[in-house]
Amino acid sequence: MGSKWRKAKLALGLNLCVYVPTTVGDDDSPPPSDTALLSPSVMSPATSVTSPHGLRLSRSFSRSSNKFDSTSCFLLPSGLYFQKTCSICLATMKCGDGHAIFTAECSHSFHFHCIASNVKHGNQICPVCRAKWKEIPLQQVPAFDPLPEKARISPLDLPLNNPLMTVIRRLPSRPNSNRIVPPLFQAPEPAVFDDDEPLDHQTNVIGRNSSNTKAADDKGFQRTIKIQTFPEVPAVPRFNSHDNFTVLVHLKAPLSISGQNPDRNQTNYPQISRTPRTPVDLVTVLDISGSMAGTKLALLKRAMGFVIQNLGPNDRLSVIAFSSTARRLFPLRRMTETGKQQALQGVNSLAANGGTNIAEGLRKGAKVMENRREKNPVASIILLSDGQDTYTVNSSSSNKQEPNYQLLLPLSIHGNENAAFKIPVHAFGFGVDHDASSMHSISEISGGTFSFIETEAVMQDAFAQCIGGLLSVVVKELQVCIECVHPSLSISSLRAGSYPNRLMPDRCTGFIDVGDLYADEERDFLVSVNVPADFSSTETSLIKVRCVCNDPFSKETVALESEEVRIKRTEIARQESVSIEVDRQQNRLQAADAMARARSAAEQGDLASAASILESCRRALLDTMSAKSNDRLCIALDAELKEMQERMASRHLYEASGRAYILSGLSSHSWQRATARGDSTDGSSLVRAYQTPSMTQMLNRSQATLLGSPLTQRLVRPIWSFASQPKQR
């Protein structure tokens, strides 16, 4: 019984369609076995149908393929599932829409022009199941048409009970067909990547009404961005000084919609305010080394197809593919309908081979960003790899020294130390063989996040969560300034995670460079100050907070300022309840510190000490006010620390997944941004602590695509924001 459940789980996880055999004139045939229900290898033998013009068309299915994958299928009268969605462009396939449909021997269907581009670049393997084809689609245009118009077979002329179009070898196309796609990516790369497609300056903010006045933009922006401050306790004795008194600075970005409007058929998305969003310049740097062959590459293409389909006409995309070397598939191009089609064809033409040269891939990705003539307000690089760089780091560092992962990044990303805001690289480590340390270092240096994709099933969801944030940037280049108000006050420390921060020499002023914020995203920083004794006043002013940022809609600088943080000074000492908001963030930083120390011990081979550090942190969390109040973040931190302990049970387990799991957790907590970690597509596998509504909406869209039917889509419910729970004093 257990074996059957595992097969069923595998089929659902990989989106396999169950074959229902035909019952036409074959009532005596035995029922299929459990294996047959999960495998397409038992499909009907090759048959043929006769067209209205008397030509016979082959309708065969592979007996060697072990997968039958479809993003959207329905049952034909003949008992076969027909795929309603092209696996390459993710667009709908149906008779009468003017597009030819190609169905391969392995039963997977594609738009003819989509798969013809794949074959044109030399691939004769199914992009989904990797089966090798004997019959391939051709798009040759002869000098004359050898068949008369009436003898030509159209894919729309097949019988109604069989809308599948199969292949006739060397069947010519119409000379005047407007669906022939010109050859792509054949020209050599230019020395300078200044061939980016010009921006559409008429609609450079997606969804924005150009008639809005500047005053309305500024007023709306200032009204929705939030700055809140919480002192550790509301009052302290006036006759005593207090060192390291903690003040929480809480920031929250305005709410906006992620990406495009939801599809009409997908009515279960969270209702998010449809405010404008800024367009993005996105470069994806993809590993196509030999280890990516097979299902990995097929799922990477599907995930990239999802990314492409969810970019808007003002967003621009360029794809870099790397193995032993790197090449740019196409320049930075606007994702109009034409741009999307060409991008999908380029991604689908990828084939896996060679080694892993991450440094060269990043160099070309950075070059695309450096050389572009025009710039969208938001820019980011997505890096995915399943291996270790075998060209740069290993050859430049000895076994006894810590590898210099900075060598993997071009100077434009890490070379300018004075640059407060860089182009972030969001790194995705795929599988158990990737170099988690290098991927984490790349993301940390550039200001991006590191996500751990443990299994193939969550690749698209991980990408969806990332672009859900990138397509919802509402605050640019945010800088926070903390100033002491009382003349005798000084700042002892700023606890800001990975965000660059600095104190002025007088320690009365501090700065935190936050950068971009996604819609409804929150940031929490702890400021420790030294409070002096005050014999003459009943109240002491501590600090005030100023924020300076760029409004991406009006492209103007916006300055915001909070009210002064004050505490009461009492005559006698009394027990004051600690702010649960401050306690919650102290727990988060305490857990992140324990993760870092445990990782350091594990890297030195002391797994017992590493597990002990995590266990001690769990016990300390249980004694806090947040834990006693059943705080959501505290519960999540305890579960996270427990999971890390389990992944340190042995050296083999730590090397396979423990290191990557811890590093992705550190990345998430240090940047206060959601990262992907897990081995399945359900909501529990993704780190939800910092998910925004825009990320949730894009995850819904991804999972609806994977499940193939709006009726069975699994939703990722919007979660409570940890910082916005009801206050408990």
N, C-alpha and C positions, 0 to 999 in steps of 0.2 A: 504493500500500500504506500509505503514511504517513497518508493521509486516512482510511482505514478504521480504523487504530489510534486516531486522534484521536476518531473517532466512538464507537468502543467505549469508550474511556476516559471520554468525556463521559457516555455512558449509564450506566456503572458509578458514576461520581462523583456523578451526580444521581439515582441509584436508579431509572433508567428500566427498565420491564419490557419484555422482548422479546415481541412478538406472534407467536404460532404460528398460522397460518391453519388453518381447519377443512378437513377432507378428505372431508366427507360428500358423496358423489355428485359430486365435481368433480376427478376424477383428472387431467383434461387441462389444468388451469390451470397456467400457468408458475410456476416458483419465484419467491419474492420477491427483490427486489434488496437490496443492502447498505443502501441508504437506507430501504427498507421495514422492514427488521429493526430499525432504530433509531427508527422513527417510527410512531406510532399513526395517522397520517393516512391510511393505506392500509387501514384496517380495513373489515370487511364492510359493505356498504350496509345501510341500516335495514331490519330485518325485523320481524315481529310474531309473537307467540305467543298462543295462545288459552287462556284460563284454563278451569278446570273449570266455570265458571259461564257460559261463552259470551261473556265480554267480551274484547275484543282489547287487548293491552297493547303499547305501542311499545317496541322495543328498538333504540335508535339510538346511534351513536357519532359524535362530532364529526370533521369532516374539516379543521377549521381549527386545532385544538389541535396544538401541537408538542411536547407532553410527555405521557407516560403514567407517572405516578409512583405508586408503591405501597410501603408499608412491609412488606407481607407478602402474597404472592399464591400461588394455585395454579391449575392448568390444569383447565378444565371439559371435559366430553366434547365440547362444541360447538366447542372450539378457542380459547375466550376465557379470558383470565386473570381470576380473581375475587379481589378484594382481601379478605383475611381480617381486616385491621385498619382500624378507622375512623381516617381521617387527622386528625380533629378531637380525639377523646378518647383515641385510641391504644388503645382497648379492642378485644377480639376481636369479630368479626362472624361469626355462623354461624346457620344456620337452626335454629329450635327454642329459641333462648335468650330468646324473648319480646320482642325488639326488632325493629321494622320497619327494613328496609334500603332506602335510597334510592340508586339508581345514575343518575348524570347522563348527559347526552348525550355528554360527553367521556370516559365510561367510569369515572370515579372514583366510588367508593362510600363512603357515610357512614351512620351511624345516622340514622334519620329525624328523631328529636328533636334531634340535634346540628345537622344542616344546616337544619332548620326555623327554629331560632333565628337562624342566619346570615341567612336570607332575610327574617325578620321585621324585622331592622334595616336592610333596604333593599339588601342585597347580592344581586345576581343573577349573580355571577361565581364560578367555581370557585375555592375557596381554594388549590388545588394548582397548576393549570395556567393559571388566569386566563381560561379560555374563558367567553364569555357564553352563558348558558342561555336557551333559549326556553321550556322547561318547568320549572317551579319547584315545590318541595314546599310544600304548604299545610297549616296546622294549625288550620283554622277549626272551631269547635264550633257547629253550628246549633241552633236552638231545638228542632227535631225531627229525627229520623233519616229521610231520604227513601228510604233503601234498606232492604228487609227483611233480616233477619239472614242468610238463606240466599243472598241476592244480593250480599252484601258480599264484596269481595275482600280476603283476608288475604295479607300477604307470605309467609306460611308455606304457602299453598295452591298455590304455583306448582309446575310439574313438577320432579321431582328432578334432571333434566339441565339445569335453568336456575334456580339459586337466586337469580339477580339480581332485585331488585325495581325496576321502572321506575315512572314517574310517570303517574298519571291526573290530568289537570288538575281541580282542585277536588274531588277525592275526599274526602268528609267523614270525620272521625274519629268514633270511638264517643263518645257523650256521657259515658260513665262511664270513659273511658280514664284511667289513672293515670300515663300517660307524657307528658301535656301539661305543658310547662315554663312556669311563670309568667313574665310579662315582667320583664326585668332592666334596671337602669341607667336607668330612666325618671324617677326622682325627682331633684329638684335636689340638688346637693351641699350638705351642711350647712356652717355657718360654722366649726364646730369638728369635727375628725375624731375624736370620742371615742366613735364607734359601733363600735369593734373588738369582735369576738366574744370573750366571756369564755374564759379558759383553763380547761382541765380539770385542776384541781389534784390530782386523784386519781392522775394519771399524767403529772406534769409533767416527768419524765425518761423518755424513750422506752426501753423495754426493762429498766427498773430494777425490781427486786423490792423492794417497799416494806418488806419484813420485814428488809432489811439494816440492821444496827446502825451507829451513827455511828462506833464504833471500827473496824469492819471497813472502812468507806469510807475513813477517814483512813489506816489502815494500808496499804490497797491503793494509795492514791494516792501515798503517800510511797515505797512500795517500787518503783513503776514509773517515776516521773519521774527523769531522770538529770541530774547536773551533773558535768562533767569539765573538768579544766584541764591544759594542756600548756605547759611553758616552752619558749622558743625553743631553748635548749641545756641539757643537764643540769648543767653546771658552768662556772664562770668563775673567773679568778684572784682571790685574796683581796685583793691589794694594789692593785688597780685598780678604779676606779668604772666603771659602764657606763650610758650614757644610752640611752634608748629601747629597753630590753630588753623583748621582746615575750612576752606570755603569752596563750594562746588559751583563751577560756571557751566551752565547748561544752555546749549544752542539748539535751535530747531529750525530747519529750512521750511519754506512754504511748500504747500502741496501742489502737485501737478500731475499730469498724466504721463505715463511711460509709453513712448513709441507712438503708434498710430491708434486710431479708434478701434475698439473690438469689432470682430466680424459680426454681421447681423445674426448669424446662426448661433453665436456663442454668447448667450444671454446671462450666463452665470458669473461673469467677471465682477470683481468688486467695483462698486460705483465710485469712480475717482473723478474729481473735478477736472474738466477739460480746459485747462489753461494752456497757454502756448509752451512750446519747448524749443530748445536751441538745436540746430543740426550739428552733426559730429563728423569728424574725419577719423576713420578707423582703418588701421592696418593690422591684418591678421598674419602672423608668422607661424606656419604650420610645418610640423615634422612629417616628412614622407620618406623616412629611412626604411630600410628593409624590414625592420621590426614592426612597422605599421601595416604590413601587407595583410590582406584578408578582411575580416570583420572590422578591425580597428579603422582602416581607411574608409570602408563603406559607411560606418557610423560617423566618422569625421565629416564626410561629404554631406551626409544628411543634416548634421548639426550646422554646418556652414550654410546649407540651403535654408535652414530656419533663420539664421542670422540675416542672410541676404533678403529674404522675403519680408522681414520685419523692419528693414531700414526704409526711410522715407526718400522721396525724390530729391531732397536737399542734402541728405547725408551722402558722404562719399566713402568709398571702400577701395582698398588695394590689398591684394593677396600676395604674400611672399611664401614660396615653398622651398624648404631646404632639406638636403640630405648630406652628401659629401660636399656639395656646393649649394648655392642658393640662387634662385631666379625669381624675378617679378613676373607674375602671371599677367597682370594688366596694371596700368597706371591708376592713380587715384581718380575714381570715376563716380559720378553721381548715380544713385540707385533709382533712376527712372525705370520704366518698364523695359526699355532697351538695355539699359545698364545692368539690370537684374538678370536678364536673359544671358547676356554675354558673361557676367560673373559666374552664373550657375554652370555654364558650359566650360568655363575655365577651371572651376573647381572639380567638375566631373572628369576632366581630362587627366587628373593627377594619377600617377602610378608610383608605387612604393619600391624603392631600391636604394642602395648605398649606405653610407655611414651617417653620423649625427654631428653636424657642424652648427651648433646653436649660435655661436658668435657671428658667423657669416650671415645667418638668417636675420639676426637682430641688427647687424650693420646695414643691411639693405632696407630693413623696415624703418630704421632711423633716418636713412638717406631719403626715403620717400617723404618723411615729415620735414626734413631739413630743406629740401629743394623745392617744395611746393610753392607755386607763385601766389596762391591765395590760401587763406586759412579760415576754416570754420571755427566757431567759438570754442568747441570742445574737440579735443584730440586725444587719442589713446591707441595703444598697441596691445594686441592679444597674442600671447605666445603659448603654443601647445607642443609638448614633447613627451615621448614615452621612454626616452633613453638618456644616456650621459654623453656630454660633449667629448668626442674622441680626437679633437683637432687642436684645441686651444688650452684648456686647463690642464689636462693630463700631461701634455708635452711641456708645460711651462712650470710645473711644480713637482717637487720630489715627494716621495711617499711619506716622509717624516714631517713635512710641513703642511699646514692648513692650506688647501688650494686657494688661489687668489681668484675668486669668482668675479671680481671687478673686471678681469680681462675679457669676460664674455660680453660686456656692455661697451658700446661705442662711446667715445668721449662726449658726444653731444648729449648723452643721457646722464653720465656721471661726472664728466670733466669739469663742468662749471659749478664749483662749490658755492658761488655767490648767488646762483639762481634759486630763488625761493620756491618756485613752482616749475616742475618739470613735466614732460610727457610721461605719464605712468605706463608701465608695462604690467599687465595683469597676466600672471603666469599660471598655467594649468599643467600639473604633473599627472601623467596618464599611466595607470598600471603600477605594478610593483617594482619595475626595473628602472624607473626614472630617477634622476639625481635630485632628490627633494631639497638638499642643501643648496645646490646651485640655483634651482628655480626660486626658492625662497629668497636667496640673496639678490637675485635679479629684481624681483618685485620690491624688496625693501629699499634697495638703492634708488630705484626709479620712482618710488611713491605709489606703487600698485599693490595688488593683493596676490596671495598665492593660494590656489585651490587644489585639492587632492581629489582626482577622479580615480577612485579605486577600481571600478569596473566600467565596462563599456556602456552599460545601460543608462548612466547618469550624465553622459557627455553633453547631450543636447540641453538637458536641464541646467547644467553648470554654465554653459554659454548663455542660455536664456536669462539666468539670474544676473549675469554680468552686464549684458547689453540692456537689460531692464533698467539698470542704474545709469549706464552711459547715456541712454536716450531720455533721461529725465533730469539733467543738470539744470538747476535753477539759481545757483550761487557760484560765482567764479572768483578765484584768487582771494579767498577770505583770510584775513589776518586779524587776530585777536590781540588786543593790548590790555594789560592789567596794570592799573595805576594805584598806588597807595594814596589814601586821602589824608590820614592822620600823619603829621610831620615826623613822629617818632616810630612809625610803623616801617617794617621791612619785609620783603618777600624772601622766605627761606628756600622754597623749591616750587617748581612747576612740574606736575605729573601729567604729561601729555602723550604718553605712549611713543609711537614712532614719528609723531609730528615734530618737525624742527622747532625748537624753542630756545630762547636766550633771555638772560637777565642783564640789565644795564649795570654798570659798575657800582652805582649807588644802591642797587637792589631795591629801588622804589618802583621800578617799571619792568615789566616782562612782556615778551611777545611770543605768540604761537602762530606759525604759518599753517593754516588748515587746508587751503586750496579749494577745490570744488566740492560742492555738496549736491547730492541728489535730492529730488523732491521728497519732502517729509523726513529727511534724514536728520539724525540727532548726533550731537557731540557733547561729551562730558569731560571736563578737565578739573583736576584738584589743585588748588592753590594753597600753599602753606605759608602763613604769615606769623611774625613774632609780635604779639599784642603787648604793648607796654602797660604798666600800672597807670591808673587815672584817678587821682584823688579828688578832682573838682567837678567831674561830670557824671551824669547818670546814663550816658550813652556815648559810645565810641564809633566813629566812622572808620571802616576798614579799607575797602577798595571800591573802585568802580571799573566797569568793563566797557571798552570801546571796540567796535567791529568795523573794519573797512573792507569792502568787497566790490566786485564789479557785477552790475546787473546785466546778464547776458542778453536781455531783451532790448533795453535802452542803450546798452554799451556805455553806460556812465558809471562813475564811482559813487558808491552809496556809503554813507557813514551812519552808524547806529551807536547809541550809548545807553547803558543801563542806569538804573538808579543806584545810589550809593548803598553798599552793604553795611548795615549798622547792627551792633549788639548792645544789649543793656548791660550796665555795670551795677551790680547789687552790693549792698552793705556786707552781707554775710554769704558764705559759700553755701550752695544748696545743690541738690541733685537735679540735673537737667537731663531731659530725654534727648538722645542723639537723633539728629535728622536722619530718617530712613533713606532719603535720597543720597546723602553723603555716605552712609553706611553701605548702601548698595554698590556705589562706585569704588569704595575702598575694597570691598570683596572682589570686585572684578580685577582690580590691579593686583591684589594679593594672589588670586588664582593665576593670573598671567605670569607673575614673578615665580610662582611655584613651577609652572610649566617650563619656564626657561631654565631654572636650576635643575629640574629633573632631566631635561634634555641634555644639559651639560654633563651630568653624571652618567647618563646612558651612553653618550658618545665616548666616554672614558672607559666603558665596559662594566660599570657598576650599576647593573639593573636593579639590584636590591635597594641600593640607596635612592635611586630614582623613584621607585615605587613607594618607598618610605616618605619621601618628600611630598608626593601627591597625597598620600594617606593623611599625613599631618595637616596638610592644607584643608582637606575635607573635614577633619575633626574641628579645625579652627572655625570654619565657616558655619558649622552647626551651632556654635555658641553665639553667633551674632544676632542682632535684632532683626535683620532681614530674614534669616532662617526661621526664627521664632514667629515671624509674621507670615510665613509661607510665601515669601517673595519669589516671583517667577524666575528672576535672573539667578538668584541663589540656588534654586532647585536645578536650573539648567547647568550652572557651573559644577555642581556636585556630580551630575550625571556625566558631564564632559570629563572631569577628572577621573571618574571611575572607568570610563571607556579607555582613557589613556593608560591607566594601570593595567588593564587587561591586555592591551597591546604591547606591554613590556614583560609579558610572562616568560618569554624566551628571546634569545638573541635573534633567532631566525624571524620571529614574529615582529620584533622591533625593526629589523632591517627591511622587512617586506612592507609593513604598513604603519608601524608605530611612529617612526621618525616623521613621515609625511603628514600623519594625522596631527601630531603635536605642532609641527611648523605651520600648518594651515590654521590651527587654532590660535597660535601666537599672532599670525598675520591678521586674523579677524579681530582679535581683541586690541592689538596695538593700533590698528587703523580705525577700529569701531565700524567695520564694514563687513557685510555678509560674504562668506566664502563657502565653497562647496566641499563637503566631506561626506563620504558614504559609499555604500555598495549597492544601492537600489534606487528606484525612482520615486519612492514614496516620500512624503514630506518630512518624515523624521530623519532622513539621510542627509538633509541639507541643514547647515547651521542657520537657524531662524532668528538668532538674537538680534541681528541688525538688519533684517530684511525690511525693505520699504514697500509701500503699496505698489509702486511701479514694478519692483522685482517680482512681487507676488503675482501681479497681473501677467507678466511675461512668462512666469512659470506655468500659470494656468494655460496659457496659449500653447506652450511647448507640450505639456502633458496631454492636452486635447488632441494635438497633432499626432503624438505617439500612440495614443489609444485608438485613434481613427474614427471615433464616433462621438458626436456631442452628447449622445444619450448615456455614454459610459465614461465620460471624462471625469478624472479625479481632480478635485480642486485643492489647491493649497490655500487654506483659510487664512485671512489676514490675522496676524497675531497681535497681542497686546504689546504696545511699546513699553519696555521696562522703565523708561524714564518718565512715562506719562501715566503711571498707575495712580490711583487715589492716594493722597498723602496720608501717612499714618504717623502720628506724633506720639 
